[in-house]
Amino acid sequence: MTERPRLTPAIADVRRAVRESLELAGVTKGQLVLVACSGGPDSLALAGALAFEGPRAGIRVGSVIVDHQMQAGSAEVAATTAEVLRGLGLDPVEVATVEVGTVGGPEAAARVARYRALDEAAARLDAVAILLGHTLDDQAETVLLGLARGSGARSLNGMAMHSGRYLRPLLSVSRKTTQSFCADSELKPWLDPMNHDPRYARVRVRLNLLPKLEQEIGPGIAEALVRTAEQLREDDEVLSRLAEASYADIVATKSNAIHIDVAGFKALPLAIRHRVVARALEVLEAPTFARVHILAVDELVDRWHGQKPLTLPGVRVERLGDSITLKTTKTLKPGAC
């Protein structure tokens, strides 16, 4: 164990965020939680705070370091990070080496590989939660990217603080604070060069767009974006629950097709109708869909004049009388509804 650092505002803020997250998630004495750590300032600060707070609550704490093999020397970075975490008292500490595919681009492919490795580790180690080091700044970047892409309210919600086994304690903590935590704790984080690579949209938002907005509009842009995401998430949670109830009432699933009752569908508010269609496309595992596809399905109700079937990505849509049928060539997974 390293010598306990003096309590500074940054250390207090990060520790408090971790403590409150564990309490809200209902993690109890004797259970194991893992922190996903790259060795960067955010996840290293998170690991340091967890190493302090976990044992004091009787919670077992460990870590998984995912080596994406996307940069030279990544194995050495992972090994060094593992030693630092063991020095903090985390146990178990594992390095998961993954193969990153190409579907969706490097960022998306790396994310898929990373979450798969984290899920596998949690299942094998019987961990009840995995802590992720996303900060307030990451949340602001996510909201801006969603806004720029016109991805709808759900993407503008940003990331959830609690999603299944995943916890994001630092969404109210700034990147500057995590950097200060590391400095105050005498932890030396790894600085990922990809975080300064302008080929990635998120990097351009971080280095160019957000600073420009701060300069032109004034300070506090990141905080304002995060508040907006929180408000939208509250609204979306209510609308999503209403949509799930409506989906159960008007949708029938058979083999590889979903049938929507036109009369029941037409009676719904547009916000609910669009969520019902989105849910149907998700169940059918449509590889991708956007608002234009949802509106095209909706037109089969309000602007029906016997038009030909629609061909959406991976899904064929047709209205037959009082029913709209969405059909895929796949066989749906058991329990799909």
N, C-alpha and C positions, 0 to 999 in steps of 0.2 A: 504493500500500500504506500502511496506517496504521502508526504506530509500534508496535513489539512491546510488549505489556503485560508487567508484571512477573508472574512465576509465582506464583500464589496457589493455595491448596488447591482452590478451585472450578475454576480453569482447568486445573490438573493432572488433576483427576478427569474432567472432560469430555474433555479431549484423550486421556487414557488409554483411555477407553471407545470413542472413535472409532478409535483406533489398533488396539485389540484386535479391534474389529468388522471392520475392513478386512482384518486378517490372517486371521481365522477364515473370512471369505467368500472368501479366496483371490484378492483383487484384486491385480493385478500391475502392474509399472512400465509406463507408457504408456497404461493403460486409463483410461477416463473414468467418473467417478462423479458423480452429481447429488445435491444436497440439496433436498428440498422445503421451502421456507421461506415462512412467512406473514408474517414480520417480528416475531412474538411472541418472548418470552424463550426458550422451549425450542428452537424451530427456528433462531433467530438464534445462540444459543450453539452449537448443532450446526454451523451454517455456519462460525462463527468457528474452532471446533476443526478442522473439515475443512480450512479454508484454511491452517491451520498444519501439520497432519499429512500431508495429501495430497502436497504438493510435496516434502516430505522423504522420502517413499517413492517419488517419481517418478511419482505418480498424478495424472492430470489431474482437476481439480475444477470443477464448474459447478453451476448451480442452476436450478430451475423454481419460479416463484411463480404460484400459481393464484389468479386473481381470480374469486371466485364471484358477484360482482355482487349480493350479498345485503344490502349496506349502502351508504348514501350515502358517497361518497368512497373507495370501495374501489379505484378505479383509481389515485388519488393515493397511497394506502398502498402498492400494489403497485409503483408507479414509484419511490417513495422507498426501499423495501426493495431494489429492484434496484440502485439507486445505491450503497447501503451495501455490498451484496455485491460489486459490482465494485470498490469501494474496498478490500475485503478480498483481492482478487486472484482471485476466482472468474471463470471464463470457459469456456463461455458462460453468460450469465445471461439467462433468457427469462421473459416474463410470458405465461401462458396464460389467456385470458379464456374462461370457460365459461358455458353456460346450465344452470341447475339445474332439474331437473324437479320433480315433485310425488309420485312414487311412493314410498311408505314414510315420508313425512314429510320435513321440511326437512333434518334431520341425515343421514338415509340417502341422500336424493337428492343432497345436496352431496358426500357421500363417493363415490358412484358417479361423479359428474362429475369429481371431483378425481383419482381413480385412473385414469380413462380418459385425462385430459389428461397425467398423469405417464407412463403407459404409452406414449402416442403420442410424447411427447418423447424418452423413452429409446430407442425404436425408431428414431426419425429421427436422433438424435445418436449412436447406437451406444454408449449407456452401459451398462455392465455391472451397475450397482447404483444404487438410489435410497435415500438415507438419510432416515428419518422421525424427527421429534423427539418421539416419545412417551416419557414419563418413567415413573419408578417410581410416581408418583402417578396417572398415567393408567392404568397397569396395575391398580392397586388399585381404582380406580373401575370399570374394566371387569369385574373379578371380582365386585364387589359388585352391579353391575347384572345380571350373569348369574345370580347367586345369587337375587336378588329376582324374576327372571323365570322361575326354574325351568327354565333352558334346557339343563341337562345338563352333563356333564363337559367337553365340548368348549368351551362358552362360559366355563366356570370356568378353563380353561387360560390365559385371557387372550390377549395378543398374542404372537406369536413374534418372537424377536430376529432370526431370519433366515427369510424366507419368499419363495422365488423370488428375484426381483431386489431385493426390499425388505429393508432392514436397519434395525433399531431399536437403535442403540447405547446409547441413554440409559435403557433399561428398568431399569437398576440405579442410576440417578442421580435424585436428587430434584428436584422443581421448584424448591425453595429453592436448590439448587446451580446450576441453570441461570440463575436470577435473579442470583445472586452472580457467575457467570461474566460476564454482560453488564455488571454494575456494575464489576467489576474490569477489564474490557476497554474500558470507556468506550463501550460500545455502547448505544444507546437503543432498546429494543424498542417495538413497537406493542402496546398493551394492548387486545385485542379486547373490546368491550362485551358481545358475546354470551356471553363466558365468565362473566358475572355475571347472565345472564338466567334467572330461576327457572322460566321456562316449559320449560326443557330438563331432563330427568331427570338427566343427567350433572352439570349445574351444581348441582342440589339435593343430589346425593351429595357433591360437592366442598365446598360451602359449609355444608351443614347436617349430613349424616349422618356423614361421616368425623370432623369435629371433635367431634361428640357422642359417637361411639364412643371417641375418644381421651380425652374428658373422663370418661366413665363406666367404661371398662375399663382405660385406661392408655395410655401412649405406645407407638409401634411397631406400630400397627394396619396401616398401609399396608405396611410391610415384611413383616408376617406374612401378609397377603393375597397378596403377590407370591411368597413362599416356597411357599404353598399352590398357587398357579398353576403354579409350576415343577414341583412334585411330581406334580400331576395331569397335566401335559403329558408327563412321562416315562412315566406309566402309559398314557396315551391313545395315545402313539406305538406302544407295543408292541401294544395291543389293535387299533389301526387296521391295523397290518401283518398281524396274524392274520385280521382281517376281510377285508382285500383278498384274501388267499390263499383264504379260504373262498368269497368271492364268485366268484372265478375257477373254483372247483371245482363250484359248485352252480347257477350262474346262466347262462342262455342269453338272448342279446339278438337279437331279430328285428324289423326295421323300427321300429315304434313301440311295441313291447311287450317286457317282461322276464319270463322264466319262471323260477321258483325251484323246484328239486326239493325236495318236502316231506320226504322221508326224510333227505336230507343236511342240510336246514335244521333239522329237529327234533333232530338229534344234536349240534348246536352249543350251547355255553353261551349263556345269555341275552344277556350283554354283546356277544357276537359276532353273535348273531342280530339284535339291534337295530341294530347298525352295518351289517349287510348290507342290511336294509330301508332304512335311511337312505341308504345308497349308491345303492340302486336308485331311490329317489325323487329323488336329486340327478341321476342320469343322465337320468331322464325329465323333468328340469327342472320339477319340481313347484314352483309359485310360492311355496308356504309349507307347512311341515309341523311338527308338534310331537310330543311323546312320545305323546300320546293317539292319534295316527294310527299310529305305529309299533306300539303295543300292539294296536290294532285289527287290523292285518295279522297280528301274531303269534298272535292268537286263532284264526285260520284253521287253525292247526296243533294247538294244545292243546285248543281248545274247538270243534272242527269238528262241526257237526250239519246240514250242508247249507244254511247260511244264504245269504241273497241277497248279491249283489256289494256291495262297499263303494264309496262315492263319496267320495274324498279330494280336496283342492284340486288340480284339474288332472289327477287320475289315478283310473282305475277299477280296482278290485282284485277278483279272483274266484278261487276255488279250483275247479279242475276235476280231480277224481281225485287223482293224485299230483303235481300241479303247481299252484303259485300264480302267477297272471298279473297283472302290473301293466301297465296300458295307458294311453297318453296319445293325445290327438288330434294331437299334433305328430309330425313326422318327426325321428327322432333324428339328431344330428350324426354325420358319418363318424368312425369310431374309437371310438364310445361302447361301453363294455363293462361 
